[in-house]
Amino acid sequence: MPEVATKLLRESPSLVPLYVKAALPALPGAQLVPAVRRTTSDSVPDTRLELRGVGVDQAQLTRYREVCGFPEAATVPATYPHVLAFPLHLALMTAADFPFAVMGAVHVENTIEQLRPLGADEVFDLSVQATELRRHPRGRTATIVSEAAVGAATVWRGTSVFLGRGRPSGDAAGSAAAVPPEAPAGPIRWSLDPGLGRRYAAVSGDRNPIHLYRLTARAFGFATPIAHGMWSKARCLAALTPRLPDAYSVTVAFKKPVPLPSDVAFGAREAGGTIDFGLASAKSQAPHLLGRVSKN
């Protein structure tokens, strides 16, 4: 990672003003207002945001488990630190030097490395930084890395790739090659109701309008609300929980959006120390998510 300056935060950023900041550039006529930031940067921010002494809200964790299907346990699900890092993500992505607008950005890939299970009662430090800007056939991608550390030891790392859509600028590159080329056959079916996006938003803080209501989703080009990508990943890992080791990496590529409501099919296969899995439309078999678990 490049050398960056660390900005130590006293508390987790408040999401309401960050959402206002994110939404302003998307409003009609916003580009005519000098105070609205422009997205012309050719690099990622050189700031690392750090929040120390983070603890887990047990009530929120319980609600998160319920929405995503995780069983009760003494440790947190591997996807849960991403929820705690989300306000830092949003603070970084709404900064003036972030290369594209957060509203309309697409989460295309996510990798989580669980170096050891994180106890539900442990206190840890969180950090978030952007590491690279890459060309993409549909615009540009920015990579954001989050880490959780207990003392001097990093115990969890999350890497998210976001696409800022725009003029084609190059070939696709990244970690998506680490996922299977197609979803394994899905014998398990889940029926997703229209309110799933709102329930996940309530426990994750991710209230992007595309996930909430038909009206707000239509404003961004979707006929219906769509499920959060990180809910899809969490639900798949919840189904795989009995087969997961204590230390592992899991990479997913987000494909077609999951409309709400809809029926989806989940399947997984294990071979050679890895677990390939996928989520697809139960009706058309079009892939929504492709993933692979590897032991660390």
N, C-alpha and C positions, 0 to 999 in steps of 0.2 A: 504494500500500500504506500502511496506517496506521503511525504511528511506534511502534516496538517497541524493547525493550532487547535488546542482543546478548549472548548467552552464548557465550564462546569455549571450545571443548572441547579438551582436551589430546590426546585420541585418540578413535577411533570408538567409540560406546557398545557395550558387550558385550550381545549379543542374548539370552543365556540368562536373566539376571535380568529383562530387559524382557518376555520371553515369560511368565515366571512372573507378573509384575505384570499383564500383559494377561489372563491366564487366570483369575486369582483371582475377578473379578466374575462369571464364567460358571459357577463351581462351585455345585452345589446347596447352598442355605443360606447362600451368601456374603453376601447382603444383610442377614443377621442379625448379621454381624461388624462392629463399629464401625470396625476398621482398614481394611476394604475401601472404596475410594473410591466416592463416589456420582457420577453423571453428570447433574448438574442445571445446569451452566453454560449461560448464554444468550449466550456470546461465545466466541471462539477465544483461545488463549493469546497474550499480548502479548510473547512471547519469540522471538527469532531465534537459532537454533542455528548456530554456525559452526565449521568444522573446516578448519584451514589446512595447507598442505603435503601434500596428498593425492597419492599416486602409485598407479599401476596395478600390481597383482600380475599378472605376465605369465602365470603358470600358471593362475590363476583366469580370466583373460581368455580363454585358449585353451579352457578347459572351457566357458566361457559361449558362445563362438562355436560349439563343437560341438553343444551342446544346442539352440541357437536356429537353427543353419543358416547363420551368417554366414561368408563367406570370410575367409581371412587378409588382413590389410591393415596399413598403418603407422598407421592411425587407429583409434579405438575406435568400435564401433557407437553410433548415436545413443541407443539405449536403455540403454547400459551405465552412464552416470553415475547413472541412476535406481537401479541396484543399489547403487552406492557410497553414495547418499544414504539408502537404506532404513533403516539403523540410526538415523539422525537422525529420519526419519519416525516410527519406532516410539517413540523417546524422547519426541517431541512429543505423540504420540497417547495415550501412557500417562500423561501428566502429569495432575495432579489437576484442572487447569482446562480440560482438553479437554472439549468438550460432550457426547460420547457414547463408549461403550465401543468400543475398537478391535476386540475379538473379536466378530464378527458384523457389523462394518461392511463395506460393499460398495463396491468401487472401480468407479465408474460411468463416469468419463471420464478421459482423459489426453491432454495436449498437450505435445509436445516441440518446442522451437525450437533448432535447431542453427545458431548464428550463424556458426560456422566449424568445420571438422573438428577434433577434439581428438586430438592425437598420443598414441600408446600410451605414449610415454616422457615425456610432459609432466607437470609438477607443477602442481597447481591448488588453489584454495580452494573449499570447498563450504559452502553455507548453505541452511537450511530454515526456513520460517516459515508459519504459517497466516494466511490473509488475509481470509477471510470465512465467515460462517455464513448459510446461506439456507434458506428454507422449501421443502418438497418434498411432492408428493402422498403419498409413503410415509414421511415423517419430516422429517429435516433433512440438509443437505449441508454439509460443511466442505471448503474449498479449501486445498491445501497447495502452496506454490511452492518449488521447489529451484533453485539456481543454481550453476554452476561458473564460476569466474573465473580467468584467467591474468593476474597483475598487476592492473591496474585495469580490465581489459576482461572483460566477461561473454561467455563463448563458448557457453554452453549454458543452457537454462532448461527446467524441467519443471513442469507444472501438473497436479496430480491432484485429482479431486473424489471425495470419499468420502461415501456415504450411511449415516447412522445411522437404521435403521428404527424407526418409531414411529408416533404419531398423525399423520394427514395434517395438514399445516400450510400448504399453498399450492400454487401451480402450479409445474411444472418449469421451471427456467431455467438457462442456462449455455451452454457452447460446443458442445453436441451438435448445434445447428443447422448447424454447419460441416462435418458429415459427410453423405454421400449418404443419401437416404431408404431405399434398399435396397442389398443387396450386389450388385455386378456378377456376371454369370454366372461360375461357378467351374470352369474346365476342368482345374485342377490339384487333385489329390487327395493328402491326407496321412493316413496311418494312424497314430493316436496310441496308444501302448501304456499299460498300467496304471501303469508306473513313471515316466512322464514328470514327474509332479508332484514326485516325490522327487528326480529328477535336477536339475530346475530349482531346487528348494529348496536343494540342495547348493551350487549356484553363486551363488544370489542371496541366501541367508540368510532368505528368506521361507518359514518353516515353519508357516504357518497349517495347522491340522489338516485343513481341508476339501480340501487338495491332496495329502494323503499316503497315506492308506489308506482302505479301504471303511469300516472300523469307526469311525475318527476323523471321517470325513465324515458318517456317519450321525448322529453326536452333534449335528451342526449342521443336520440336515434334508436332507442330500443322500444319494441312494441309492448313489452311487459318488463317488470322488474327482473333483475338477474341475481342469482346467488353470488355471494362473495367467493372469490377464488380461494381464500384462506379457510373459509368454512368447508369448501369441497375437500381441500387437503386434510383438514382436521377430521372430517367425517370418515375419510378413507383410513387415516391412521387409527382412529378409534376402532374401526372394524378389524384392523390388523394387530391391535394391542397384544393379544396373547402370543403372537409370533415375533414380537419385536425384542431385540437384545437391549441391554442397558445402554450400550454405546453404539450409535449408528448414524449414518447420513441418509437423508431422503431428499431427492430432487424431484420436482414436478414441473411439467410444462403445461400451462393453461391453454386450452384449445378453444373450442366453441363455447360461448357463454351458456350457462344453465338458466333457462327461462323459469320463472315462477308464476303459476304452478307448473310442475312437470313430473314425470316418472323417469328415474335414472337407474342404470344397471352398474353394479360394482363387481369387479372380478380381480383375482390375484393368482399368481403362480410363483412358486419358489424353486430356484435351481442355482447350484454353484455358489451358495452363500449370499445370494441376492433375492429380493422379492420384487417382482414387477407387478404393477397394479394399474387399474384404470377405471375411469368413470365415463359412461357413455349414455346417450339418449336410449331409453328402453324402447322407443318407437322406431327411430331411424338408425340406431347404432353409431351415430356420429359421435366422435370422441369429445368429451368435455375436459378431461384431464388425463395425462399420462405420467406415471411415476415409477420410481425405482428406489428401493431401500438397500443400502449396502452396510455391512458391519464395519465399524471403525477398527 
